[in-house]
Amino acid sequence: AAEASLDQLFSAVGAAGCCVLLADSDGVPVERRGEAGDDATFEDWGLWPGALWSEATEGTNGIGTCVIERRPVTVHRDQHFFARNGALGCMAA
């Protein structure tokens, strides 16, 4: 049901090197849009369907924090709990 919205959002941000994820209420991405040339990088970062981005697992992060706080959030670079996620800028709603 969200395919058209995901496609539209990706068309707005994809050229900037972003991917778009749709996650469930457990913080697990279930659908993704991204440039094929970026797939390996995003998969390595865990920005891929089936990864777990709950706040309990990853600490402060866009997906997990949004799920817990039930509001749109931005978590940019070193605002992530784990330093390994410090290259990411994440927005979630």
Sequence and secondary structure as in RCSB ss.txt:
>XXXX:A:sequence
AAEASLDQLFSAVGAAGCCVLLADSDGVPVERRGEAGDDATFEDWGLWPGALWSEATEGTNGIGTCVIERRPVTV
HRDQHFFARNGALGCMAA
>XXXX:A:secstr
  HHHHHHHHHHHGGGT  EEEE TTS EEEEE  GGGHHHHHHTT STT    HHHHSS HHHHHHHHTS EEE
EGGGSSSGGGTT EEEE 
